[in-house]
Amino acid sequence: MYTGRIAHIPLGQMGLMTDLPPGDVPRGALIKANNVSYETGLITKAPGSFRYNTQVLPSPIIAVHDWWPDIVTQRLIAACENGSIYRDIGDRLFTSATAITTGLMNLTAKSMFVEGGNETAGADKKLFFFSSTNQVQVLTGDESSFQAIDNPATDWTTPNYPTCGLIHQNRLWAFMKQRAYASDTGNHENFTSNILTQNIFPGEGGNIIGAFVFKGRLFTFKEGGFVYFLEDSDADSDNWYWRKLASNFGLASPHAVIQALNDMIAVNESGSPISYNATESLGEIESADLLRFLQIENYIRNSSSTVGLEFLHSIYYEAKKQAFFTGRTSYRTTNNMLLHFDFNKETPRAAIWTKDQANCLALRKDVNKVQRPIYGAADGYVYLMDREDRLVGGSAYTGEFKIGHQDFRFLDETVAHKNKIFDYLAVEFVPCGTWDLSVDVFIDGKFIETISYAMDVRDDGLDTFTLGSGGSSGITTPAGGDGDPLGREEAQTIQKPLHGSGRRISFHCRQSGSNQNFAIASLTIGFRLSAEQATRV
Amino acid sequence: MAQFRTTADILDLALINAGEVTNGNSPYESQTLNYLNRVHYTLVSGGTIPIGKDLTVEIDEIWSWSKAKSPLILELQPAYETGTVTLTQGSEAGVFSSAPTSSLVGWHIKIEGRDEWFKIASHTASATAFELDAAYPDSSGSGLSFIAAKLDYDLIPDYIIVNDGNNKIEFQETAGTTLTGTLTNGTYTPSDLISHVATVMNSTGGTPVYTGSYSTTTRKFTIASDRGGGAVFVLVGTGSNAGFSIHKTLGFDDENTTNAASVTSTYVLGGISRLIEPFRIHKGAGLDYQAYGTDAESFHRNYPFCSVIERCPDRFCVLKESGDGTITVRFNAYPKDKTRVEVEYVPVPRDLKDNSSSIPLIPRKHVDILEDAATFYIMLNKSDDRAQVYANLMQGKLQAMKSQHRGSLQKTGNYFGRTIARRENMGPVKRLRYGERN
């Protein structure tokens, strides 16, 4: 019978939490979380990304949009850095990479697609394209080319064009410098008559960076941290006016704001996602900063670059209650990481995904009309995210996480400063396949060893089943046992000896194999108390 | 680790037993090697091994496996009494009328007609001048007859035997490429041996030029390379011929040296861990042809200088013993002619190294004692509650090792299986053992 102490560390309940003294990192919090997901309540390897187009586009993709000109027709529109826009009709070829529009100047990831049209019964849907360096473009219905809108505002001339837009109060709103333009309600291409044109606190701050509609209210964000909202409760639009909300929030880029659950999250100019719901309720900016709230601010700042913030993209993946923000690590000139938040628990759980190099993010409906995340990359491919295969574009990636350096004070304060003789590590997991999870062991910060844990089935054996017994459904049905033919719903525990002693221990779990996954439920450490010996270095 | 023979194997096993990794990342790895060396040294040389609070195991066995392969050979020198000396009262300086051909430093000198012996503190070979270790207290005189005798000897081998067991020299001139030279078997003085080693290296290697030297002061060997042509110089102690290499004889460890222009041996030549038998003198040394050791106080009481005469010595005492295994002994007489003395001893054991070329002296059947001991010490260090288990294991195995050793001696003895009723029936009765008094 084991006479030592046993410490159980459930995983998947907390995400990254790094900005704490090592001993204060809560049990189950992670100090490294790369390419992992928490959606199942366990820590799993982040799902893969499938390369959509078989015909590569000739230039980095800076904006991508799932375009439905009608309820049955799905198109994929991608704008590239070379000034061209491409349309895919579902054959994954983008018409052999033939552009439907060319000659747009200086496109960057700030560019955006905005859906509009359908102003009147029978009118086509329209897809507008804002780029700040070109006249606003429009794709009408399922036409095969973009055109400049028919009636732009008179002051939209070279080199000044709207930077972003959105639909609000039946109008297409466009924003340029410190001014808001709202189209005719009957024609979203008409910015010359029956329109609204309003300066938003002119002279204050810089240009308008972006706008967003949250809970029916239109917010605009200006350089310098200024946030305004449109007071449009009056039925007469002539009485609408802008009110200032704050002067120290700001927005990093036109794509840096999302609605997540009942919250608006906007990444500010310093790269912090700000929860506006929290801001409103708590009244304090500090409390609204998600990075600070999750205590990962320093970690994110130190591991990412602010250089690409003006091109940041974000999306909220409602089906999985997840948010993604693009980013880049230090010294990179293109995006190479995603900041991932999982909102399935009361407290968001954060991770970094370096497997995806997303230039721009978007949502695309799958065959079941569920919106799934996609992204366009610098390599000219559009990637469909959240794939079961653990591959990105056919290549393997590393999923890894590391728990805090535990001194087990959560068991008993008196054990924190004692040396411990570590006896075993038990990994509880849900079997995923015949491959291993590698666990690097760190004692008092020093790497000690790597232990492998097989992630395959180790239950009472496979149930008997007959391949294809489900008939035309193609589903294989078990003939007996626990009804789980592959035993995948059975949690397994593998216990292996640990070596070494010290005050603190941490585990870095990782897996890099092609199409390999893991689903870790908990770690359990068995140790015996030693004494207060000096640290051996 | 399958062989369980080398230090690296034993060290890894101890680490595993103690719950440590063997990949070099354990903070106890270097300490474990220290533990192994501590126990290994004690087993070889005698001493105590702590196995718990206020509990030790005493080791004082003369293991056959720990003895030197061949005895150390000393040459006792006859007295020098050619010519006369001149000495001045109150002065330490003196003059030989006839210059001795070799240095008489450390010799004792007695003036005819006087009782005292003086020690010669300085003298150079072939010189007439010398100095005593203090001012001459008696009346000045010249043309004084004298006797100079060498009574004190450092136990240093005058000769080194090279045979098939130690006639290889391995070294590198290109990193990673080991060259092997073969020495000519024979008997060498230390200086001749190191010169021969350098000659073999020069003929085996390429561009670099090697020289060798032996210091009679430090009793260590040095091999130097000019590292010509951009060569490196690494003396290899872990090569395929490590078991037959001269590097151990020269006093180098069982490891490769780092690239350097010269390397100097770690251990002194002929370092002695302990003397284990009376000295053997095969002529005129009383009944047993042996010189027996005794403690210094008894020796000086029983054999004062005034009684020192010319005859084959039959007693000696250890005057001093240094940390590196250098022992100086004093005899109770000096021989008429050069006399060969054979000294059986246990050499200072080489430090065990964490590699597969380092092999403990302990026979394989007992080598797990090292594993258990190192495990115990690590666990003790870690306050591991299993430490006492290994202490008990070690204690039991040590006891078994001692019993087996003594049993082997008995079972191979003349009287094994016989009942001896009276001691006087056991043959020659009066047989002194080393350390006993007559």
Interface residues (C-beta under 8 A of the other chain):
Chain A: N419 I421 F422 D423 K446 F447 I448 E449 P497 L498 H499 G500 S501 G502 R528 S530 A531 Q533 R536 V537
Chain B: L15 I16 G19 E20 V21 N23 N25 S26 P27 Y28 Q31 N381 K382 S383 D384 D385
